[in-house]
Amino acid sequence: MKSKTNGLSILLFALSCLMAFSQYNEQDWEERDLWMKVPELMKLATIEKGDQVADIGCHEGYFTFHLSNQVGPLGKVYAVDIAEYRLTELKKHIKDRNVTNVEVVLGEYDDPNLPKGLLDVVVVMDTYHEMEDNLKILSHIKEALKPNGRLLILEKLKAHKIGKSRDEQTAGHTLSTNYVKEDLIKVGFSILKEVDDFGYWKKENDKQMWVLVATPKSE
């Protein structure tokens, strides 16, 4: 009886992990479009045709391909992740779609390995809470941006983690704006836009999405 119980627990844990990360798989992208409000994100970051942009924490490329369509053939997308298996899947999707304006980049835990001074926009979507060397990564992003470039960070704040410490929030795969704003200011960013009620992650009303858009402070 005990072995059956343990087996059931393992199965439930595996299913919960699969559900938690399903939004990153290609088969779930169409459903994700129903709640991610991609056109509004493009407007907030003012991403235009011909722009050079980066998608940090790209996974298999959900937002990468939206960015690819937005910047067009004269633009370029740097798709960054630290997990090689995700980038392997992304490369397959790029080949299947015959996409020519996406460059796949294997990042490091403290460095996204982006070109310096070339980017119009960097997007960090549901990934910032996973970063440990936040200030170092933000410094690299700042170096990669043009003087008037923009950094867009999107996160979800889970209701039961509101008011908790940063460690408690990140352990629960969530983060509030106040911690991120502190980081941005420390590194030398100015906050251009703040949206605290961008909608609900996967339409679950206990997971409020928020967006910050920042730019490097002028020297």
JOSUL-V477530 format. One record per run of one state. SS is the DSSP state (H for helix, E for strand, C for the rest). FROM is the first residue (numbers start at 1). TO is the last residue. If there is no record, write none. Layout:
BEGIN
SS&FROM&TO  SS&FROM&TO
END
This chain:
BEGIN
C&1&1  H&2&24  C&25&25  H&26&36  C&37&37  H&38&45  C&46&51  E&52&56  C&57&61  H&62&71  C&72&75  E&76&81  C&82&83  H&84&97  C&98&101  E&102&106  C&107&107  E&108&108  C&109&110  E&111&111  C&112&118  E&119&125  C&126&127  H&128&130  C&131&133  H&134&144  E&145&158  H&159&161  C&162&165  H&166&171  C&172&176  H&177&187  C&188&188  E&189&195  C&196&199  E&200&200  H&201&203  C&204&206  E&207&216  C&217&219
END
